[in-house]
Amino acid sequence: MTPSLPLPEKASRLRQEVLDWFVRRHREDWSAGDERLFRAWADADPKHADAYRQWEVRWQASEA
């Protein structure tokens, strides 16, 4: 059995995943296949989708 990561490491890992997905989704070469992979990641854990939405809201607020 793999030991689970401490909470700060889990949060840091999730932030990095969110940032990676965000950057990838804004590239010109984003494809339907990429979107399916993103949706699978987002659907795999409610924390994924919530964290991504929070990042999008912050990003949009910074652009305003």
Predicted model as a PDB file, atoms N, CA, C, CB and O in Angstrom, pLDDT in the B-factor column:
MODEL        1                                                                  
ATOM      1  N   MET A   1       0.839  -1.170   0.000  1.00 45.00           N  
ATOM      2  CA  MET A   1       0.000   0.000   0.000  1.00 45.00           C  
ATOM      3  C   MET A   1       0.890   1.241   0.000  1.00 45.00           C  
ATOM      4  CB  MET A   1      -0.958  -0.006   1.214  1.00 45.00           C  
ATOM      5  O   MET A   1       1.889   1.301   0.717  1.00 45.00           O  
ATOM      6  N   THR A   2       0.513   2.235  -0.818  1.00 49.00           N  
ATOM      7  CA  THR A   2       1.259   3.475  -0.899  1.00 49.00           C  
ATOM      8  C   THR A   2       0.808   4.408   0.213  1.00 49.00           C  
ATOM      9  CB  THR A   2       1.079   4.137  -2.279  1.00 49.00           C  
ATOM     10  O   THR A   2      -0.389   4.648   0.367  1.00 49.00           O  
ATOM     11  N   PRO A   3       1.746   4.940   0.991  1.00 53.00           N  
ATOM     12  CA  PRO A   3       1.330   5.878   2.037  1.00 53.00           C  
ATOM     13  C   PRO A   3       0.777   7.149   1.404  1.00 53.00           C  
ATOM     14  CB  PRO A   3       2.513   6.214   2.980  1.00 53.00           C  
ATOM     15  O   PRO A   3       1.250   7.588   0.356  1.00 53.00           O  
ATOM     16  N   SER A   4      -0.223   7.731   2.045  1.00 63.00           N  
ATOM     17  CA  SER A   4      -0.798   8.950   1.495  1.00 63.00           C  
ATOM     18  C   SER A   4       0.106  10.133   1.841  1.00 63.00           C  
ATOM     19  CB  SER A   4      -2.238   9.177   2.032  1.00 63.00           C  
ATOM     20  O   SER A   4       0.829  10.121   2.837  1.00 63.00           O  
ATOM     21  N   LEU A   5       0.040  11.141   0.994  1.00 55.00           N  
ATOM     22  CA  LEU A   5       0.852  12.330   1.194  1.00 55.00           C  
ATOM     23  C   LEU A   5       0.288  13.183   2.327  1.00 55.00           C  
ATOM     24  CB  LEU A   5       0.933  13.145  -0.099  1.00 55.00           C  
ATOM     25  O   LEU A   5      -0.925  13.199   2.538  1.00 55.00           O  
ATOM     26  N   PRO A   6       1.138  13.884   3.049  1.00 59.00           N  
ATOM     27  CA  PRO A   6       0.638  14.839   4.045  1.00 59.00           C  
ATOM     28  C   PRO A   6      -0.209  15.910   3.354  1.00 59.00           C  
ATOM     29  CB  PRO A   6       1.817  15.495   4.824  1.00 59.00           C  
ATOM     30  O   PRO A   6      -0.015  16.188   2.170  1.00 59.00           O  
ATOM     31  N   LEU A   7      -1.132  16.502   4.079  1.00 74.00           N  
ATOM     32  CA  LEU A   7      -2.053  17.480   3.491  1.00 74.00           C  
ATOM     33  C   LEU A   7      -1.363  18.607   2.736  1.00 74.00           C  
ATOM     34  CB  LEU A   7      -2.905  18.068   4.564  1.00 74.00           C  
ATOM     35  O   LEU A   7      -1.788  18.912   1.621  1.00 74.00           O  
ATOM     36  N   PRO A   8      -0.324  19.247   3.271  1.00 83.00           N  
ATOM     37  CA  PRO A   8       0.310  20.319   2.483  1.00 83.00           C  
ATOM     38  C   PRO A   8       0.863  19.825   1.149  1.00 83.00           C  
ATOM     39  CB  PRO A   8       1.432  20.955   3.286  1.00 83.00           C  
ATOM     40  O   PRO A   8       0.809  20.541   0.149  1.00 83.00           O  
ATOM     41  N   GLU A   9       1.390  18.615   1.131  1.00 89.00           N  
ATOM     42  CA  GLU A   9       1.911  18.073  -0.125  1.00 89.00           C  
ATOM     43  C   GLU A   9       0.782  17.753  -1.095  1.00 89.00           C  
ATOM     44  CB  GLU A   9       2.746  16.817   0.139  1.00 89.00           C  
ATOM     45  O   GLU A   9       0.923  17.963  -2.300  1.00 89.00           O  
ATOM     46  N   LYS A  10      -0.339  17.247  -0.583  1.00 88.00           N  
ATOM     47  CA  LYS A  10      -1.498  16.983  -1.447  1.00 88.00           C  
ATOM     48  C   LYS A  10      -2.006  18.276  -2.055  1.00 88.00           C  
ATOM     49  CB  LYS A  10      -2.626  16.288  -0.657  1.00 88.00           C  
ATOM     50  O   LYS A  10      -2.304  18.329  -3.248  1.00 88.00           O  
ATOM     51  N   ALA A  11      -2.109  19.334  -1.230  1.00 89.00           N  
ATOM     52  CA  ALA A  11      -2.592  20.625  -1.718  1.00 89.00           C  
ATOM     53  C   ALA A  11      -1.640  21.189  -2.768  1.00 89.00           C  
ATOM     54  CB  ALA A  11      -2.751  21.620  -0.553  1.00 89.00           C  
ATOM     55  O   ALA A  11      -2.077  21.726  -3.786  1.00 89.00           O  
ATOM     56  N   SER A  12      -0.362  21.067  -2.520  1.00 92.00           N  
ATOM     57  CA  SER A  12       0.634  21.564  -3.468  1.00 92.00           C  
ATOM     58  C   SER A  12       0.552  20.793  -4.785  1.00 92.00           C  
ATOM     59  CB  SER A  12       2.053  21.455  -2.871  1.00 92.00           C  
ATOM     60  O   SER A  12       0.638  21.376  -5.865  1.00 92.00           O  
ATOM     61  N   ARG A  13       0.387  19.492  -4.679  1.00 94.00           N  
ATOM     62  CA  ARG A  13       0.279  18.656  -5.877  1.00 94.00           C  
ATOM     63  C   ARG A  13      -0.978  19.019  -6.673  1.00 94.00           C  
ATOM     64  CB  ARG A  13       0.255  17.158  -5.492  1.00 94.00           C  
ATOM     65  O   ARG A  13      -0.927  19.109  -7.900  1.00 94.00           O  
ATOM     66  N   LEU A  14      -2.102  19.226  -5.987  1.00 95.00           N  
ATOM     67  CA  LEU A  14      -3.341  19.601  -6.669  1.00 95.00           C  
ATOM     68  C   LEU A  14      -3.191  20.958  -7.344  1.00 95.00           C  
ATOM     69  CB  LEU A  14      -4.518  19.628  -5.677  1.00 95.00           C  
ATOM     70  O   LEU A  14      -3.629  21.129  -8.482  1.00 95.00           O  
ATOM     71  N   ARG A  15      -2.579  21.928  -6.662  1.00 95.00           N  
ATOM     72  CA  ARG A  15      -2.359  23.243  -7.274  1.00 95.00           C  
ATOM     73  C   ARG A  15      -1.534  23.108  -8.548  1.00 95.00           C  
ATOM     74  CB  ARG A  15      -1.656  24.195  -6.284  1.00 95.00           C  
ATOM     75  O   ARG A  15      -1.829  23.758  -9.550  1.00 95.00           O  
ATOM     76  N   GLN A  16      -0.516  22.277  -8.516  1.00 96.00           N  
ATOM     77  CA  GLN A  16       0.320  22.092  -9.701  1.00 96.00           C  
ATOM     78  C   GLN A  16      -0.474  21.442 -10.836  1.00 96.00           C  
ATOM     79  CB  GLN A  16       1.550  21.238  -9.359  1.00 96.00           C  
ATOM     80  O   GLN A  16      -0.344  21.842 -11.993  1.00 96.00           O  
ATOM     81  N   GLU A  17      -1.290  20.448 -10.508  1.00 97.00           N  
ATOM     82  CA  GLU A  17      -2.122  19.804 -11.538  1.00 97.00           C  
ATOM     83  C   GLU A  17      -3.082  20.811 -12.156  1.00 97.00           C  
ATOM     84  CB  GLU A  17      -2.911  18.616 -10.941  1.00 97.00           C  
ATOM     85  O   GLU A  17      -3.245  20.856 -13.375  1.00 97.00           O  
ATOM     86  N   VAL A  18      -3.719  21.621 -11.309  1.00 97.00           N  
ATOM     87  CA  VAL A  18      -4.662  22.631 -11.800  1.00 97.00           C  
ATOM     88  C   VAL A  18      -3.946  23.604 -12.728  1.00 97.00           C  
ATOM     89  CB  VAL A  18      -5.318  23.393 -10.621  1.00 97.00           C  
ATOM     90  O   VAL A  18      -4.436  23.903 -13.817  1.00 97.00           O  
ATOM     91  N   LEU A  19      -2.807  24.089 -12.305  1.00 96.00           N  
ATOM     92  CA  LEU A  19      -2.059  25.033 -13.131  1.00 96.00           C  
ATOM     93  C   LEU A  19      -1.651  24.393 -14.454  1.00 96.00           C  
ATOM     94  CB  LEU A  19      -0.819  25.535 -12.381  1.00 96.00           C  
ATOM     95  O   LEU A  19      -1.749  25.026 -15.506  1.00 96.00           O  
ATOM     96  N   ASP A  20      -1.200  23.158 -14.410  1.00 97.00           N  
ATOM     97  CA  ASP A  20      -0.826  22.452 -15.645  1.00 97.00           C  
ATOM     98  C   ASP A  20      -2.013  22.350 -16.602  1.00 97.00           C  
ATOM     99  CB  ASP A  20      -0.293  21.043 -15.318  1.00 97.00           C  
ATOM    100  O   ASP A  20      -1.883  22.638 -17.792  1.00 97.00           O  
ATOM    101  N   TRP A  21      -3.169  21.940 -16.077  1.00 98.00           N  
ATOM    102  CA  TRP A  21      -4.352  21.832 -16.925  1.00 98.00           C  
ATOM    103  C   TRP A  21      -4.775  23.195 -17.466  1.00 98.00           C  
ATOM    104  CB  TRP A  21      -5.503  21.199 -16.148  1.00 98.00           C  
ATOM    105  O   TRP A  21      -5.142  23.315 -18.635  1.00 98.00           O  
ATOM    106  N   PHE A  22      -4.725  24.210 -16.627  1.00 97.00           N  
ATOM    107  CA  PHE A  22      -5.133  25.549 -17.048  1.00 97.00           C  
ATOM    108  C   PHE A  22      -4.267  26.030 -18.214  1.00 97.00           C  
ATOM    109  CB  PHE A  22      -5.042  26.539 -15.868  1.00 97.00           C  
ATOM    110  O   PHE A  22      -4.780  26.515 -19.222  1.00 97.00           O  
ATOM    111  N   VAL A  23      -2.974  25.891 -18.066  1.00 96.00           N  
ATOM    112  CA  VAL A  23      -2.055  26.326 -19.126  1.00 96.00           C  
ATOM    113  C   VAL A  23      -2.305  25.524 -20.397  1.00 96.00           C  
ATOM    114  CB  VAL A  23      -0.581  26.171 -18.674  1.00 96.00           C  
ATOM    115  O   VAL A  23      -2.378  26.089 -21.489  1.00 96.00           O  
ATOM    116  N   ARG A  24      -2.434  24.222 -20.257  1.00 97.00           N  
ATOM    117  CA  ARG A  24      -2.658  23.378 -21.436  1.00 97.00           C  
ATOM    118  C   ARG A  24      -3.963  23.729 -22.137  1.00 97.00           C  
ATOM    119  CB  ARG A  24      -2.664  21.904 -21.040  1.00 97.00           C  
ATOM    120  O   ARG A  24      -4.017  23.758 -23.366  1.00 97.00           O  
ATOM    121  N   ARG A  25      -5.025  23.996 -21.359  1.00 96.00           N  
ATOM    122  CA  ARG A  25      -6.325  24.289 -21.969  1.00 96.00           C  
ATOM    123  C   ARG A  25      -6.337  25.612 -22.724  1.00 96.00           C  
ATOM    124  CB  ARG A  25      -7.400  24.307 -20.906  1.00 96.00           C  
ATOM    125  O   ARG A  25      -7.220  25.841 -23.551  1.00 96.00           O  
ATOM    126  N   HIS A  26      -5.382  26.475 -22.457  1.00 94.00           N  
ATOM    127  CA  HIS A  26      -5.340  27.767 -23.132  1.00 94.00           C  
ATOM    128  C   HIS A  26      -4.343  27.796 -24.294  1.00 94.00           C  
ATOM    129  CB  HIS A  26      -4.991  28.849 -22.136  1.00 94.00           C  
ATOM    130  O   HIS A  26      -4.077  28.853 -24.866  1.00 94.00           O  
ATOM    131  N   ARG A  27      -3.809  26.651 -24.629  1.00 96.00           N  
ATOM    132  CA  ARG A  27      -2.915  26.572 -25.781  1.00 96.00           C  
ATOM    133  C   ARG A  27      -3.727  26.432 -27.065  1.00 96.00           C  
ATOM    134  CB  ARG A  27      -1.932  25.390 -25.630  1.00 96.00           C  
ATOM    135  O   ARG A  27      -4.840  25.907 -27.055  1.00 96.00           O  
ATOM    136  N   GLU A  28      -3.168  26.896 -28.143  1.00 97.00           N  
ATOM    137  CA  GLU A  28      -3.850  26.822 -29.440  1.00 97.00           C  
ATOM    138  C   GLU A  28      -4.038  25.401 -29.930  1.00 97.00           C  
ATOM    139  CB  GLU A  28      -3.084  27.601 -30.469  1.00 97.00           C  
ATOM    140  O   GLU A  28      -4.970  25.123 -30.685  1.00 97.00           O  
ATOM    141  N   ASP A  29      -3.161  24.495 -29.510  1.00 97.00           N  
ATOM    142  CA  ASP A  29      -3.242  23.123 -30.017  1.00 97.00           C  
ATOM    143  C   ASP A  29      -4.105  22.202 -29.144  1.00 97.00           C  
ATOM    144  CB  ASP A  29      -1.852  22.545 -30.131  1.00 97.00           C  
ATOM    145  O   ASP A  29      -4.045  20.981 -29.289  1.00 97.00           O  
ATOM    146  N   TRP A  30      -4.909  22.783 -28.236  1.00 97.00           N  
ATOM    147  CA  TRP A  30      -5.821  22.003 -27.399  1.00 97.00           C  
ATOM    148  C   TRP A  30      -6.809  21.266 -28.297  1.00 97.00           C  
ATOM    149  CB  TRP A  30      -6.573  22.917 -26.380  1.00 97.00           C  
ATOM    150  O   TRP A  30      -7.382  21.862 -29.209  1.00 97.00           O  
ATOM    151  N   SER A  31      -7.007  19.994 -28.050  1.00 97.00           N  
ATOM    152  CA  SER A  31      -7.858  19.177 -28.924  1.00 97.00           C  
ATOM    153  C   SER A  31      -9.036  18.585 -28.160  1.00 97.00           C  
ATOM    154  CB  SER A  31      -7.039  18.054 -29.567  1.00 97.00           C  
ATOM    155  O   SER A  31      -9.111  18.682 -26.935  1.00 97.00           O  
ATOM    156  N   ALA A  32      -9.944  17.978 -28.895  1.00 98.00           N  
ATOM    157  CA  ALA A  32     -11.087  17.298 -28.272  1.00 98.00           C  
ATOM    158  C   ALA A  32     -10.594  16.151 -27.386  1.00 98.00           C  
ATOM    159  CB  ALA A  32     -12.066  16.763 -29.356  1.00 98.00           C  
ATOM    160  O   ALA A  32     -11.170  15.893 -26.329  1.00 98.00           O  
ATOM    161  N   GLY A  33      -9.551  15.478 -27.806  1.00 98.00           N  
ATOM    162  CA  GLY A  33      -8.974  14.407 -26.992  1.00 98.00           C  
ATOM    163  C   GLY A  33      -8.400  14.944 -25.690  1.00 98.00           C  
ATOM    164  O   GLY A  33      -8.547  14.330 -24.633  1.00 98.00           O  
ATOM    165  N   ASP A  34      -7.744  16.096 -25.778  1.00 98.00           N  
ATOM    166  CA  ASP A  34      -7.230  16.736 -24.568  1.00 98.00           C  
ATOM    167  C   ASP A  34      -8.371  17.092 -23.625  1.00 98.00           C  
ATOM    168  CB  ASP A  34      -6.422  17.994 -24.924  1.00 98.00           C  
ATOM    169  O   ASP A  34      -8.265  16.919 -22.410  1.00 98.00           O  
ATOM    170  N   GLU A  35      -9.458  17.588 -24.194  1.00 98.00           N  
ATOM    171  CA  GLU A  35     -10.615  17.957 -23.369  1.00 98.00           C  
ATOM    172  C   GLU A  35     -11.199  16.734 -22.671  1.00 98.00           C  
ATOM    173  CB  GLU A  35     -11.694  18.638 -24.228  1.00 98.00           C  
ATOM    174  O   GLU A  35     -11.609  16.818 -21.514  1.00 98.00           O  
ATOM    175  N   ARG A  36     -11.239  15.600 -23.365  1.00 98.00           N  
ATOM    176  CA  ARG A  36     -11.726  14.372 -22.736  1.00 98.00           C  
ATOM    177  C   ARG A  36     -10.841  13.972 -21.561  1.00 98.00           C  
ATOM    178  CB  ARG A  36     -11.787  13.234 -23.760  1.00 98.00           C  
ATOM    179  O   ARG A  36     -11.341  13.562 -20.513  1.00 98.00           O  
ATOM    180  N   LEU A  37      -9.531  14.090 -21.737  1.00 98.00           N  
ATOM    181  CA  LEU A  37      -8.603  13.777 -20.642  1.00 98.00           C  
ATOM    182  C   LEU A  37      -8.802  14.735 -19.469  1.00 98.00           C  
ATOM    183  CB  LEU A  37      -7.144  13.844 -21.136  1.00 98.00           C  
ATOM    184  O   LEU A  37      -8.789  14.320 -18.310  1.00 98.00           O  
ATOM    185  N   PHE A  38      -8.984  16.010 -19.779  1.00 98.00           N  
ATOM    186  CA  PHE A  38      -9.229  16.994 -18.725  1.00 98.00           C  
ATOM    187  C   PHE A  38     -10.517  16.656 -17.974  1.00 98.00           C  
ATOM    188  CB  PHE A  38      -9.310  18.418 -19.319  1.00 98.00           C  
ATOM    189  O   PHE A  38     -10.543  16.670 -16.743  1.00 98.00           O  
ATOM    190  N   ARG A  39     -11.582  16.354 -18.717  1.00 98.00           N  
ATOM    191  CA  ARG A  39     -12.870  16.030 -18.079  1.00 98.00           C  
ATOM    192  C   ARG A  39     -12.732  14.786 -17.202  1.00 98.00           C  
ATOM    193  CB  ARG A  39     -13.973  15.808 -19.151  1.00 98.00           C  
ATOM    194  O   ARG A  39     -13.310  14.730 -16.116  1.00 98.00           O  
ATOM    195  N   ALA A  40     -11.991  13.814 -17.650  1.00 98.00           N  
ATOM    196  CA  ALA A  40     -11.788  12.600 -16.842  1.00 98.00           C  
ATOM    197  C   ALA A  40     -11.067  12.957 -15.549  1.00 98.00           C  
ATOM    198  CB  ALA A  40     -10.978  11.531 -17.634  1.00 98.00           C  
ATOM    199  O   ALA A  40     -11.429  12.467 -14.479  1.00 98.00           O  
ATOM    200  N   TRP A  41     -10.053  13.805 -15.640  1.00 97.00           N  
ATOM    201  CA  TRP A  41      -9.333  14.248 -14.439  1.00 97.00           C  
ATOM    202  C   TRP A  41     -10.274  15.022 -13.514  1.00 97.00           C  
ATOM    203  CB  TRP A  41      -8.112  15.129 -14.825  1.00 97.00           C  
ATOM    204  O   TRP A  41     -10.303  14.769 -12.309  1.00 97.00           O  
ATOM    205  N   ALA A  42     -11.032  15.949 -14.061  1.00 97.00           N  
ATOM    206  CA  ALA A  42     -11.944  16.766 -13.254  1.00 97.00           C  
ATOM    207  C   ALA A  42     -13.031  15.917 -12.603  1.00 97.00           C  
ATOM    208  CB  ALA A  42     -12.584  17.855 -14.116  1.00 97.00           C  
ATOM    209  O   ALA A  42     -13.431  16.183 -11.469  1.00 97.00           O  
ATOM    210  N   ASP A  43     -13.507  14.906 -13.307  1.00 98.00           N  
ATOM    211  CA  ASP A  43     -14.570  14.039 -12.787  1.00 98.00           C  
ATOM    212  C   ASP A  43     -14.050  12.998 -11.801  1.00 98.00           C  
ATOM    213  CB  ASP A  43     -15.273  13.341 -13.933  1.00 98.00           C  
ATOM    214  O   ASP A  43     -14.832  12.409 -11.054  1.00 98.00           O  
ATOM    215  N   ALA A  44     -12.753  12.769 -11.792  1.00 97.00           N  
ATOM    216  CA  ALA A  44     -12.185  11.728 -10.932  1.00 97.00           C  
ATOM    217  C   ALA A  44     -12.292  12.068  -9.448  1.00 97.00           C  
ATOM    218  CB  ALA A  44     -10.735  11.498 -11.294  1.00 97.00           C  
ATOM    219  O   ALA A  44     -12.312  11.173  -8.603  1.00 97.00           O  
ATOM    220  N   ASP A  45     -12.362  13.361  -9.132  1.00 95.00           N  
ATOM    221  CA  ASP A  45     -12.425  13.787  -7.731  1.00 95.00           C  
ATOM    222  C   ASP A  45     -13.070  15.166  -7.697  1.00 95.00           C  
ATOM    223  CB  ASP A  45     -10.994  13.808  -7.063  1.00 95.00           C  
ATOM    224  O   ASP A  45     -12.623  16.064  -8.411  1.00 95.00           O  
ATOM    225  N   PRO A  46     -14.100  15.358  -6.892  1.00 95.00           N  
ATOM    226  CA  PRO A  46     -14.746  16.676  -6.821  1.00 95.00           C  
ATOM    227  C   PRO A  46     -13.768  17.798  -6.466  1.00 95.00           C  
ATOM    228  CB  PRO A  46     -15.866  16.644  -5.798  1.00 95.00           C  
ATOM    229  O   PRO A  46     -13.986  18.951  -6.838  1.00 95.00           O  
ATOM    230  N   LYS A  47     -12.703  17.467  -5.757  1.00 95.00           N  
ATOM    231  CA  LYS A  47     -11.707  18.486  -5.407  1.00 95.00           C  
ATOM    232  C   LYS A  47     -11.005  19.010  -6.649  1.00 95.00           C  
ATOM    233  CB  LYS A  47     -10.677  17.917  -4.424  1.00 95.00           C  
ATOM    234  O   LYS A  47     -10.614  20.177  -6.692  1.00 95.00           O  
ATOM    235  N   HIS A  48     -10.843  18.172  -7.649  1.00 96.00           N  
ATOM    236  CA  HIS A  48     -10.196  18.599  -8.889  1.00 96.00           C  
ATOM    237  C   HIS A  48     -11.023  19.694  -9.556  1.00 96.00           C  
ATOM    238  CB  HIS A  48     -10.007  17.399  -9.852  1.00 96.00           C  
ATOM    239  O   HIS A  48     -10.510  20.770  -9.865  1.00 96.00           O  
ATOM    240  N   ALA A  49     -12.300  19.413  -9.774  1.00 96.00           N  
ATOM    241  CA  ALA A  49     -13.170  20.376 -10.451  1.00 96.00           C  
ATOM    242  C   ALA A  49     -13.299  21.657  -9.639  1.00 96.00           C  
ATOM    243  CB  ALA A  49     -14.556  19.767 -10.696  1.00 96.00           C  
ATOM    244  O   ALA A  49     -13.268  22.749 -10.208  1.00 96.00           O  
ATOM    245  N   ASP A  50     -13.443  21.547  -8.326  1.00 96.00           N  
ATOM    246  CA  ASP A  50     -13.557  22.737  -7.472  1.00 96.00           C  
ATOM    247  C   ASP A  50     -12.298  23.587  -7.551  1.00 96.00           C  
ATOM    248  CB  ASP A  50     -13.825  22.332  -6.014  1.00 96.00           C  
ATOM    249  O   ASP A  50     -12.380  24.807  -7.694  1.00 96.00           O  
ATOM    250  N   ALA A  51     -11.149  22.960  -7.460  1.00 96.00           N  
ATOM    251  CA  ALA A  51      -9.884  23.699  -7.502  1.00 96.00           C  
ATOM    252  C   ALA A  51      -9.704  24.382  -8.859  1.00 96.00           C  
ATOM    253  CB  ALA A  51      -8.696  22.755  -7.218  1.00 96.00           C  
ATOM    254  O   ALA A  51      -9.215  25.509  -8.936  1.00 96.00           O  
ATOM    255  N   TYR A  52     -10.100  23.695  -9.915  1.00 97.00           N  
ATOM    256  CA  TYR A  52      -9.960  24.290 -11.245  1.00 97.00           C  
ATOM    257  C   TYR A  52     -10.882  25.495 -11.387  1.00 97.00           C  
ATOM    258  CB  TYR A  52     -10.265  23.250 -12.342  1.00 97.00           C  
ATOM    259  O   TYR A  52     -10.469  26.537 -11.894  1.00 97.00           O  
ATOM    260  N   ARG A  53     -12.126  25.358 -10.942  1.00 96.00           N  
ATOM    261  CA  ARG A  53     -13.078  26.483 -11.010  1.00 96.00           C  
ATOM    262  C   ARG A  53     -12.565  27.680 -10.218  1.00 96.00           C  
ATOM    263  CB  ARG A  53     -14.464  26.054 -10.477  1.00 96.00           C  
ATOM    264  O   ARG A  53     -12.664  28.820 -10.672  1.00 96.00           O  
ATOM    265  N   GLN A  54     -12.025  27.422  -9.047  1.00 95.00           N  
ATOM    266  CA  GLN A  54     -11.480  28.513  -8.231  1.00 95.00           C  
ATOM    267  C   GLN A  54     -10.341  29.223  -8.965  1.00 95.00           C  
ATOM    268  CB  GLN A  54     -10.983  27.974  -6.871  1.00 95.00           C  
ATOM    269  O   GLN A  54     -10.248  30.450  -8.939  1.00 95.00           O  
ATOM    270  N   TRP A  55      -9.480  28.447  -9.615  1.00 94.00           N  
ATOM    271  CA  TRP A  55      -8.383  29.046 -10.361  1.00 94.00           C  
ATOM    272  C   TRP A  55      -8.921  29.900 -11.509  1.00 94.00           C  
ATOM    273  CB  TRP A  55      -7.440  27.957 -10.897  1.00 94.00           C  
ATOM    274  O   TRP A  55      -8.423  31.002 -11.742  1.00 94.00           O  
ATOM    275  N   GLU A  56      -9.931  29.404 -12.229  1.00 94.00           N  
ATOM    276  CA  GLU A  56     -10.515  30.174 -13.330  1.00 94.00           C  
ATOM    277  C   GLU A  56     -11.115  31.484 -12.832  1.00 94.00           C  
ATOM    278  CB  GLU A  56     -11.586  29.350 -14.047  1.00 94.00           C  
ATOM    279  O   GLU A  56     -10.949  32.523 -13.471  1.00 94.00           O  
ATOM    280  N   VAL A  57     -11.807  31.443 -11.704  1.00 94.00           N  
ATOM    281  CA  VAL A  57     -12.416  32.656 -11.147  1.00 94.00           C  
ATOM    282  C   VAL A  57     -11.329  33.670 -10.799  1.00 94.00           C  
ATOM    283  CB  VAL A  57     -13.267  32.321  -9.892  1.00 94.00           C  
ATOM    284  O   VAL A  57     -11.456  34.854 -11.109  1.00 94.00           O  
ATOM    285  N   ARG A  58     -10.281  33.210 -10.166  1.00 93.00           N  
ATOM    286  CA  ARG A  58      -9.175  34.115  -9.819  1.00 93.00           C  
ATOM    287  C   ARG A  58      -8.535  34.705 -11.076  1.00 93.00           C  
ATOM    288  CB  ARG A  58      -8.111  33.371  -8.984  1.00 93.00           C  
ATOM    289  O   ARG A  58      -8.229  35.897 -11.126  1.00 93.00           O  
ATOM    290  N   TRP A  59      -8.338  33.871 -12.078  1.00 91.00           N  
ATOM    291  CA  TRP A  59      -7.727  34.331 -13.328  1.00 91.00           C  
ATOM    292  C   TRP A  59      -8.603  35.396 -14.005  1.00 91.00           C  
ATOM    293  CB  TRP A  59      -7.500  33.137 -14.287  1.00 91.00           C  
ATOM    294  O   TRP A  59      -8.110  36.432 -14.451  1.00 91.00           O  
ATOM    295  N   GLN A  60      -9.897  35.119 -14.070  1.00 90.00           N  
ATOM    296  CA  GLN A  60     -10.810  36.077 -14.696  1.00 90.00           C  
ATOM    297  C   GLN A  60     -10.853  37.387 -13.911  1.00 90.00           C  
ATOM    298  CB  GLN A  60     -12.221  35.479 -14.804  1.00 90.00           C  
ATOM    299  O   GLN A  60     -10.933  38.460 -14.509  1.00 90.00           O  
ATOM    300  N   ALA A  61     -10.801  37.315 -12.600  1.00 91.00           N  
ATOM    301  CA  ALA A  61     -10.800  38.519 -11.765  1.00 91.00           C  
ATOM    302  C   ALA A  61      -9.528  39.333 -11.999  1.00 91.00           C  
ATOM    303  CB  ALA A  61     -10.925  38.143 -10.272  1.00 91.00           C  
ATOM    304  O   ALA A  61      -9.564  40.564 -11.988  1.00 91.00           O  
ATOM    305  N   SER A  62      -8.414  38.649 -12.211  1.00 89.00           N  
ATOM    306  CA  SER A  62      -7.159  39.372 -12.437  1.00 89.00           C  
ATOM    307  C   SER A  62      -7.137  40.058 -13.803  1.00 89.00           C  
ATOM    308  CB  SER A  62      -5.974  38.415 -12.319  1.00 89.00           C  
ATOM    309  O   SER A  62      -6.436  41.053 -13.988  1.00 89.00           O  
ATOM    310  N   GLU A  63      -7.902  39.527 -14.759  1.00 83.00           N  
ATOM    311  CA  GLU A  63      -7.965  40.129 -16.089  1.00 83.00           C  
ATOM    312  C   GLU A  63      -8.898  41.328 -16.125  1.00 83.00           C  
ATOM    313  CB  GLU A  63      -8.411  39.102 -17.107  1.00 83.00           C  
ATOM    314  O   GLU A  63      -8.785  42.182 -17.004  1.00 83.00           O  
ATOM    315  N   ALA A  64      -9.812  41.391 -15.180  1.00 76.00           N  
ATOM    316  CA  ALA A  64     -10.806  42.477 -15.165  1.00 76.00           C  
ATOM    317  C   ALA A  64     -10.213  43.801 -14.718  1.00 76.00           C  
ATOM    318  CB  ALA A  64     -11.962  42.114 -14.254  1.00 76.00           C  
ATOM    319  O   ALA A  64     -10.923  44.805 -14.655  1.00 76.00           O  
TER     320      ALA A  64                                                      
ENDMDL                                                                          
END                                                                             
